[in-house]
Amino acid sequence: MSNRLFQGIIHQMKDAVDRVIGVIDSNGIIISCSDLTKIGGIRQGIRDELSYTSDTVMTGGYTYRPLDTGVRAEFVVFVEGEDKQAERLASILAVSLSSVKSLYDDKYDKASFIKNVILDNILPTDIYPKSKELHFSNDVVRIVLLIKFHGKNEIVPYQMVQNMFPDKNKDYVISVGENDIALVKEVKPSVDMKAIEKLAKSIVDTFGAEFYTKVSVGIGTAVENIRDLARSYKEAQVAIEVGKVFDTEKNIVSYENLGIGRLIYQLPTTLCEMFLQEVFKKGSLESLDRETLMTIQCFFENNLNVSETSRKLFVHRNTLVYRLEKVRKLTGLDLREFEHAITFKVALMVKMYLTSKPSKY
């Protein structure tokens, strides 16, 4: 990490500083330098001399200064020359690189901490002490979005999502699988879920339009406690899984909008099989043709209103009544009655759930 980080900064400073500058690691090896030919060189003697001091040392045509003050600094910066200008440049370089490293390490540690929290890889009793140690804000509201990439992708999911959310102090982009990215986003206390869904849509549209990549987004609930981020992440996972069963056409699914599907998804398959056997006569559900099932779906969507459903289906009212009567004869359920309609609707969802899982039914 440090090699690339330091070399990137030094490369940018190269044109502004008309002297050779670089960094030595704890083994006395030059890991970064404006003169690339010097990288890999060893200056162990200087490294040992500066191990226990924060003073500047001038020797051999170079000025050296520890990157960090305190006991045994991990890195040492050096500037070509043994004059006052070299001393000032060494001080500026040390302060600059120290600040950059501190910010990078702080972010890296926070991201690792968040990942451990949402994946339950940290003991609950360790969460608050660690968050305090990392100066992690506890008094903000956050929500977890799980972004699932479908198919083979030539792009790097993590990097692309990171580019969409560059504010590394508020938003954390975490890789939780080869094609799964968790976005832990800071939101306002009075979070508007419609705004979150709009954000999810922008993610889906961006990857679809710019990278021709299909993604699904599961949205957990907003939480005020760091420890509850794991729950929000699990909710986002459930949202995607339940959506695959009951809302196959949707690519954005919010846990709060799962409704009864969330309950059915958590039921044992054996219990679901027993329910279907009790509600339907054997083979009665399978005997309903596609046209009849589409009629039933439209009837439900129009709140069991016969006139409105017949208008939407462009069929005569009597034709619709005939189809509903056919369903009653086959299944024993009159969908014009609310209780029967509810039972049928739930049974259809249970059937969809069982179809998505290995079952003996």
URQUIWO-V144037 format. One record per backbone hydrogen bond with DSSP energy under -0.5 kcal/mol. CO is the residue of the C=O (numbers start at 1). NH is the residue of the N-H. If there is no record, write none. Layout:
co=(CO | CO)
nh=(NH | NH)
//
This chain:
co=(1 | 2 | 3 | 4 | 5 | 6 | 7 | 8 | 9 | 10 | 13 | 13 | 16 | 20 | 21 | 22 | 23 | 23 | 24 | 25 | 28 | 29 | 29 | 30 | 32 | 34 | 35 | 36 | 38 | 41 | 43 | 44 | 45 | 46 | 48 | 50 | 51 | 57 | 57 | 59 | 61 | 62 | 63 | 64 | 65 | 75 | 75 | 76 | 77 | 78 | 79 | 83 | 84 | 85 | 86 | 87 | 88 | 89 | 90 | 91 | 92 | 93 | 94 | 95 | 96 | 97 | 98 | 99 | 100 | 101 | 102 | 103 | 104 | 105 | 106 | 107 | 108 | 109 | 110 | 111 | 112 | 113 | 114 | 115 | 116 | 116 | 117 | 123 | 123 | 124 | 124 | 126 | 127 | 128 | 129 | 130 | 131 | 132 | 141 | 142 | 143 | 144 | 145 | 145 | 146 | 146 | 147 | 147 | 148 | 155 | 156 | 157 | 158 | 159 | 160 | 161 | 166 | 167 | 167 | 171 | 172 | 172 | 174 | 174 | 179 | 180 | 180 | 181 | 181 | 182 | 182 | 183 | 183 | 184 | 185 | 187 | 188 | 189 | 191 | 192 | 192 | 193 | 194 | 195 | 196 | 197 | 198 | 199 | 200 | 201 | 202 | 203 | 204 | 205 | 206 | 206 | 207 | 207 | 208 | 214 | 216 | 217 | 218 | 218 | 219 | 223 | 225 | 226 | 227 | 228 | 229 | 230 | 231 | 232 | 233 | 234 | 235 | 236 | 237 | 238 | 239 | 240 | 241 | 242 | 242 | 242 | 243 | 247 | 251 | 253 | 254 | 255 | 258 | 259 | 259 | 260 | 261 | 262 | 263 | 264 | 268 | 269 | 270 | 271 | 272 | 273 | 274 | 275 | 276 | 281 | 281 | 283 | 285 | 289 | 290 | 291 | 292 | 293 | 294 | 295 | 296 | 297 | 298 | 299 | 300 | 302 | 304 | 305 | 306 | 307 | 308 | 309 | 310 | 310 | 311 | 316 | 316 | 317 | 318 | 319 | 320 | 321 | 322 | 323 | 324 | 325 | 326 | 327 | 327 | 328 | 332 | 333 | 334 | 337 | 338 | 339 | 340 | 341 | 342 | 343 | 344 | 345 | 346 | 347 | 348 | 349 | 350 | 351 | 352 | 354)
nh=(5 | 6 | 7 | 8 | 9 | 10 | 11 | 12 | 13 | 14 | 16 | 17 | 18 | 80 | 34 | 78 | 31 | 32 | 76 | 28 | 43 | 25 | 31 | 40 | 23 | 36 | 38 | 39 | 41 | 30 | 47 | 48 | 49 | 50 | 51 | 53 | 72 | 59 | 64 | 62 | 81 | 59 | 79 | 57 | 77 | 67 | 68 | 24 | 65 | 22 | 63 | 87 | 88 | 89 | 90 | 91 | 92 | 93 | 94 | 95 | 96 | 97 | 98 | 99 | 100 | 101 | 102 | 103 | 104 | 105 | 106 | 107 | 108 | 109 | 110 | 111 | 112 | 113 | 114 | 115 | 116 | 117 | 118 | 119 | 121 | 122 | 120 | 126 | 127 | 127 | 128 | 130 | 131 | 132 | 133 | 134 | 136 | 135 | 187 | 223 | 185 | 220 | 147 | 183 | 148 | 218 | 149 | 181 | 216 | 157 | 160 | 161 | 162 | 163 | 164 | 165 | 168 | 170 | 171 | 173 | 174 | 184 | 176 | 182 | 149 | 176 | 177 | 147 | 183 | 174 | 184 | 145 | 185 | 172 | 143 | 141 | 191 | 191 | 193 | 195 | 196 | 197 | 198 | 199 | 200 | 201 | 202 | 203 | 204 | 205 | 206 | 207 | 208 | 209 | 210 | 211 | 211 | 213 | 212 | 150 | 148 | 253 | 146 | 220 | 255 | 142 | 228 | 229 | 230 | 232 | 233 | 234 | 235 | 236 | 237 | 238 | 239 | 240 | 241 | 242 | 243 | 244 | 245 | 245 | 246 | 247 | 247 | 250 | 217 | 219 | 257 | 258 | 261 | 262 | 263 | 264 | 265 | 266 | 266 | 267 | 272 | 273 | 274 | 275 | 276 | 277 | 278 | 279 | 280 | 284 | 285 | 287 | 288 | 293 | 294 | 295 | 296 | 297 | 298 | 299 | 300 | 301 | 302 | 304 | 303 | 305 | 306 | 309 | 310 | 311 | 312 | 313 | 314 | 315 | 314 | 319 | 320 | 321 | 322 | 323 | 324 | 325 | 326 | 327 | 328 | 329 | 330 | 331 | 333 | 332 | 334 | 335 | 337 | 341 | 342 | 343 | 344 | 345 | 346 | 347 | 348 | 349 | 350 | 351 | 352 | 353 | 354 | 355 | 356 | 357)
//
